Amino acid sequence: MEVKSHNIQIVYNLFFNNTQYSIECYKKEFQDEEPINYSLVEDFTDDEGQAEDFLNHLVRGKVYPVHIKELVDDYFNY
């Protein structure tokens, strides 16, 4: 899923692997190696509904990659 924020395209990929959902997020056309431009959080839930709700939450907020890890922690652990 792609969204545009301040002329920056942000890509969110939700994927399922070995009974768990993971999410990848990056700024399109930026260097992925920079932590501010790329994030991968693996195995954060096994619940499809929760994973999709979280993805929609990120997309609505146009969240940048640098914030994904903290939001996963907040959303699923509190």
N, C-alpha and C positions, 0 to 999 in steps of 0.2 A: 504494500500500500504506500502511495506517495502523497505527500502534502507539500504545499509551498508556504514558506514563512519568510517575510522580508527578502524576497527574491532568492531564497535558498531552498532547494528541494531536499526534503527529508524522506528517507525510505525506511519503512518498518517491515520486517519479515518475521512472521510468527511461524514456527515450525514445530512439528511433533516428531520425537525420536526416542525410542526405548521407553515408552510409557510416560514421558515427560514433555512439557512444552518449554520452548526456549524462544528468545526474541533477539533479533539483530536490528540495529538501527545505525544509519549512517547519513552523512550529508553528501548528496550526489555532487560529483565533480570536485571533491576535496580529497586530500590525502587520508586514506583509511588508517594509516599507521598512527596518526595523532589521536590520543584519547578523547580530545574534545570533538573529534569528527566521527568516531566509531565506537559502538558499544555492542557487546554480546553478553547476554545473561542466559545461562543455560539452566535447564531443569528447575524452573521456578514454580511449576504446578503440574498436576496430572489431570486437572479439571478443565475440559474444553470450554465450558461456559465462562469460567473465571478468566481463562487465557484470552478469550475473545473480548470480554468486557474490559479487561486491562488494555488490550490493543486499542479499542475504541476510545478509551480514556486518554491514551497517549496521542492519538490522532486528533481528537477534539482540542487538546491543549497545545498541539504542535510542539511537542517536547523535543528538545535537542538531545543528541546522543549522550552528552556528558552527564545528563540527569537520570538516565534510565535505571542504572543500578540502585540509586537511592529510592526511586519511585517503586521499584519492585520490592525492596525491603519494607517500605512504608505500607504499600498496598496489601502485601501478603502476610506481614508479620505483626501488624497492629490493628 
